[in-house]
């Protein structure tokens, strides 16, 4: 009888570990699918949170890769946020998460992405780089990412 209880407890613990491991592995994929279901790239920006983070129509938060803008309460915060709002709020953006070596989702659950918009001529503009060129933020390099796309 004692051996049966040990076996039941062992099986329960093992199954719990398998389920938790599965959830940890699959949850980032679910978030990416949620974004694609919004409008399957391009997608619309519903809210700008700060100078380097915004929210899509799906509710998913996106962080501009390789960009660091001032935090709330710091000099330049409002200017960076307003600049990004003018650039992308209620517009379609194109997200690229496939050409870099870092994790797709950061520790805060935000999608890390290169973000593009189209100008009046139909040319794609890299928002990450444009924001830096206009002086609203600094390059943020987190290895293994090299940020070559914005370093020129």
Secondary structure, DSSP 4 states (H G I P E B T S, - for coil): -HHHHHHHHHHHHHHHHHHHHHHHHHHHHHHHHHHHHHHSSSEEEEEEEETTEEEETTS-EEEETTEE-PPTTSTTHHHHHHHHHHHHTTSEEEEE-SSSSS-SB-TTSPEEEEEEEE-TTS-EEEHHHHHHHTTS-EE---TT---HHHH-
